[in-house]
Amino acid sequence: MVKVLGIGGVFFRSKDPKALAEWYKTHLGIAHSPTDPDMMPWTTQAGVTIFSPFADDTDYFPADQSFMINFRVSDLDAAVQDLASAGVDSTDIMTMDGIGRFARIHDPEGRPIELWEPAQS
């Protein structure tokens, strides 16, 4: 059996890929995809990655979206505050005992993004 080592990329369609890549870089610190050998790609910290297909009729994220990205953050309160100061609203702030704290934002094209501060073990 093949066992993958991690996520190698997230690829999706965009109406304005350059502007959207810049939004992710500005607000979430995600580097642009390298276009030459000298550009450094976004490197993540080691940690938990959840892979979870949801039922087709889930209400956990909007029905018109086929996926939602969840990003781990070290300090959810600071992330929400930084995003708010940049005009990015956070909603659905919640805590799941033993799992962590969550907040929902949306990128400029309406894709849901979940921010997750994992519970300390």
NORPE-V936609 format. One record per backbone hydrogen bond with DSSP energy under -0.5 kcal/mol. NH is the residue of the N-H (numbers start at 1). CO is the residue of the C=O. Records with the same first field share a line. If there is no record, write none. Layout:
NH: CO + CO
This chain:
20: 16
21: 17
22: 18
23: 19
24: 20
25: 21
26: 22
27: 23
28: 24
29: 25
30: 24
31: 29
39: 36
52: 50
58: 55
65: 62
69: 112
71: 114
73: 116
79: 75
80: 76
81: 77
82: 78
83: 79
84: 80
85: 81
86: 82 + 83
87: 84
88: 83
89: 87
91: 104
94: 102
96: 100
97: 95
99: 96
100: 96
101: 117
102: 94
103: 115
104: 91
105: 113
107: 111
110: 107
113: 105
114: 69
115: 103 + 113
116: 71
117: 101
118: 116
119: 99
